[in-house]
């Protein structure tokens, strides 16, 4: 038994239909986690979101 026997991202579709669907679902879950984390950081009221007041003040001065 190799240490890579249980790695789900091997080449081909020899595992069957549901095995392939589960691989796509796992990748989708990873992408959703990444998108959620980025939304937490840069979304509305995010930690790294810039303050929009800086841009509106420039517009009023002109």
N, C-alpha and C positions, 0 to 999 in steps of 0.2 A: 504494500500500500504506500503510495506516494503522498507527500504532504500537500499536493495540489489536487487530490481526488475530490475534495469537496468545494473547490473554487467554482462559483457559479458562472463565470464569464469565459468559458472555453469556446473554441470555434465550432461552428455548425449548430444544427438543430436536432441532434440525435437523441436528445432527452424527451422529445415529444412536444405536443402543442402546449400543454399547460406548463411545462418546464420553461419553455420559451417565453410564455406570457408572464410567468413569475420573474424572469430575469428583467424583462422590460418594466414590470411594476417596481422592482427594486431600484432600478435606475431612476424611475420617476419619483420615487420617495426621496432618493438622495437629492435630486434637483429641487423638489419642493422644500426640503430642509434648507438648501442653499438660498433659494429665493426668499424664504421666510426670514432667514438670518440677515440678508441684505436689506429687506424691508424694515426690519427692526433697527438696523444701523442708520439707513439713509432715508427711510420713509417719513410719513408725517410724524412729527414730534420725535424724530430719530436722534440718536446720540450725535452723529456726525453731520446732520443736516445744517446747512448754512442758514443764517437768519435772513429772511426776505426783506426786512426793513431797510437793509443797506441798499437794495436795488430800488425801492420805492422812493427813498430820499434823493437819490441821484436824479430821478425822473422829475421830482417836484422842483429841483433847483433850476432846471433848464427852462 
